[in-house]
């Protein structure tokens, strides 16, 4: 006998409709706008069958999302987006299908959240020194008890009239060389991949075109990532152009990486491609979900039933 959610998958497979995946989403647990359960409601309304909650450096929202997913027939994959320092720049590595109880993963994520807090304090001090007082307190208010990110500072700067929108806040204050920017030493690529693999998950390079790497450097990243045990690359991203998707598809082919897709959803008002409207992965690539059972009860789903 099927559980409610398993019957949904079984019926969709038997009726011939491909399942729809979005494996990169953020909630209010990090820098998204919607609480996990509200995000799942939007996902269900958009007709997405399988989603991954990938908040920055935390898995704290996964259980709430999975419970909501169980009620709405949406499979929720346990995930996170891990901050990585690589060759002087910032990368994001998606963790998909991890065991939430894995102590090494959770210790690593906790360390990154501590570094986020330290960076936030330093950012507040730098902005105060430039004449903008109280920005740290404002950012804390927008974070609502979650780890503070640059987007929370951006929200405060916009609310107090220092920038017309969040993009302008980043350009004027929060990018390298600007008054509120503070560099941070994040996880190494080796550590991030090891945490994910040790927790039984798959490691995926998020939105590769966002890093503005040369073709040579992108190849070097993929080669190193693959050698460390990395699994995949986000080929289709809500922040990519069609050209970017084609570049990422080429990297997936060249380095025999699994292909993933995700909207990188944060806010219903975001200007880039939202969930429910992502183009399909190229047929010549192997999806990261190629061996995930449609009806079988998996680790990711058990969180929703018992968490």
N, C-alpha and C positions, 0 to 999 in steps of 0.2 A: 504494500500500500504506500502511495506517495504522500509526503507531507504537502502542505499547500504550495510552498515555493517549488518543490520538485515537480509537482504536477504542471505548474506554469511552464517550466523548462521543457518538460516532456511533451506538452501540447504544442509548444512553439516549434520544437524540432520536428515532430510528426507532421505538422501542417506545412512544413517546408520553409518557414520564414527564418532567415538567418538571425542569430542573436546579435544584439547591438551592444557594443562595448564602449565605455569611456573610463580609462584607467589613470586619470590624472585630475583630481578635484580637491578643492580646499574648502574647509568650513571655518566657522568662527573660533575653532580650537587653535587655529594659527592666524592667517591673515585673510580668511574668507569672511563674507558678510553673513551667511546663513548658518544657523546651528545645524549640527549633523542630521537630525531628523527632518528639518525643513528642507535641507539639501536633497535628501532622499525623496521627499515628496515631489520636488521639481524634476528629479531624475525619472521618477515613475511617470509623471505627466508627459515627459518628453519621449517616452517609449523606449528608454534604455533598459536593457535586461541585466547587464553586469557592470558595476562601477567599482572603482577603487578610491577609497578616501586616502589622500596622500598629503596630509598636513605637514608643514615644515618641522622636521626634527621631533615629531611626536606621533604617537598612535592613540592618544587619549580619546579621540572622538569615535574610534572605530566601533566600539561596542554599542553606543547609542545609534549609530548609523545602521549597524547590522540588525538591531532589533526593529528599527523602522523598515528596513529592507525586507525582513521576514514578513511583516504585515502587508507590504505592498507588492510582494513578488519580485523584488529586485535583489539580485545576489550582490553582496558587498564584500569586496576583497580587502583584506587587511593590508594597509600600506603606510608609507611615509615618504616624504621627499627630503633626502639627506643632503645637508650642505657640505661641500667638499672644496678644499683648496688644492688647486692643481696648476703648477707652473706659473704662480703669481696671480692666478685668477680664480673666480668662483664658479664651480660647477654644481649642478643638482643631479643626484642619482636617485631614481625611484626604487623603492623597496616594494615589491608586490608579492602578496601571499605569504607574509611572514607570520611566525608564531608570536603572538603578543606576549607570551610568558617567557620568551627567551631572555635570560638575564644579561647576556653580553650586549645584545641589541639595545635593551632598555638602558643599560649603564652608558652606552655610547651616546644615545639620544639625550639622556639627562645631562651629560657633559656639554653637548652642543647647546642645550638650552641655557646652561650656566654662562656659556660664552656669549649667547645672545643678550643676556641680562647685563653682563659687563659692557658689551658694546653699546647697549641702549643708554647706560649711565654716561659713558664717554660722549655719545652723540648729544645728549642733553647738555652736557658741559660745553661742548664746542658751539652749539647753537646759542647758548646763553652768552658765551664770550663774543659772539657776533651780533649780540643785541636782541636775541629772541629768547626771552625768559619763559620758563614754565613749560617748555615743550615736552620734557620727559613726563611730567604729570599728565599732560594732555594725551600723550601716546599711551600711557598706562590706562587711561580711561577708555580709549578705543580698543585696546587689547582685551579689556574685560577680564583680567586675571590670567590670560594666556601669555605665551612668550611674546615679547615685543619685537616687531620687525620694522623695517623702514617704512612699510606701507602705513603703519599706525602713526608714525611721525608725519608722513605725508598728509594723512587725514586731518591731523591737528593743524598743520600749516595752512591747509585749505580753509578749515573752519574759522581760523583767526585772520583770514584775509592776506596771508603772506604769499599765496599762490592761487591761481584761478582754478586749478584742478590738480589731481594727484600726479599726473605726468609732468606738469610744470613744477610741482614741488620737488620731484626727483631731479629734474634738469637744473633747478636753481640751488638746491640745498643738499641733496642726498646722494649724488653720484661722486665718483672719485674726483678729488680736487675741489669739491664744493664744501661750504662751511660745516655742514652736518655729517659729512662722510667720515666713517671710522672703519679702517680695515680690521679684519678678524682672521685668526688662524682656525679654520674649520677642520673637519676630519680629513685624513689623507684618503686618496682614492682606494688604496689597498685596504685601509681599515673599514671604509664604508662597504665595500664589496664583501669583505670577510664577515661583517656583522649580518648582512642580509643573507648570505649563503649559510651562515651558521644558524640562522633562524628559519631555515627551510624555504626561503623566498627566492625570487628572481630579481636580479639587479639590472636596471634599465637606465641608459643615459637619457635624461629629460631634455626636451626641446633643444636639440643640438645647434640649430641655427642661431639661437639667442646668444651664443658665446662669441660670435663674430671671429671665429678662428679661420686661419687660412686653410686651404685644402690639405696642405702638408701637415699642419698641426692637428687638424681634425683626424687625419689618418693615424697620426701618432697617438692621439687620445684613444681611438678605437682599438688600436693594436695593444696598447698597455692594458686597457680595460678588459679586453678579451683574455689576455695572458693571466690576469688576476682572477679570472673566473666569472667575469661579467657575462650577462646573458643576452641583453637586447638593447635596442635603441628606439626612441620614440620617433617613428617615421612621420606620422600624421599628428600635428599639434594645432590647437586652436590659435597659437601665436605664430604659426608658420605661414608663409606664402606657398603657392603651388611649386615654385622653384625650390624653396626650402625643403618641402616634402620629397621632391625628386632627389635632392642632395642626400638627404637622410636615407632614402631607399637605396641609393648607390652605396652608401657606407654599410648598410645592412647586408647587401649582397657581397660586397668585397670582403668583409670580415666575418661572414657567416653568423650574423647576429639575428636574433629573433626580432620581429617587428611589433611595436606597440602603437597605440593611439590614445590621445586624451585631449580634452578641451583646455586643461589648465584653468578650470573655472574657479573664479573667486567671488564674483559679484554679478547679479542679474543685469546690472547696468554696464558691464564691461563692453568695450567696443569690438573686441575680436570675436572670432567665430565661437559661438556658444555650443554647449552640449546638445546632442540631438541632430546636429547638422554637419558633423564631420564627414569628409569624403572617405570612401572605403580604402583599405590598404591595397597596394598593388598585389595582384594575384600570384606573382612569382616569389613572394616573400612568405616566410613561415610566421604566423602570428604567435605572440608570446603565450596566448591561451590555447595553442593547438592541442595540448594534451590535458586541458582542464575538463573534467567530466561535466556534462550538462545536467545530469540528474543526481550524480553521486553526492553524498554529504561530505564536504571537505572541511579542512581546518578553518578556512575563512568563513564558511557558512555556520559552523558550529558556534562561533562567537555569537551569532544572532539568536540561536536557539537556547543557549544556556547562559549567555553573558549578562 
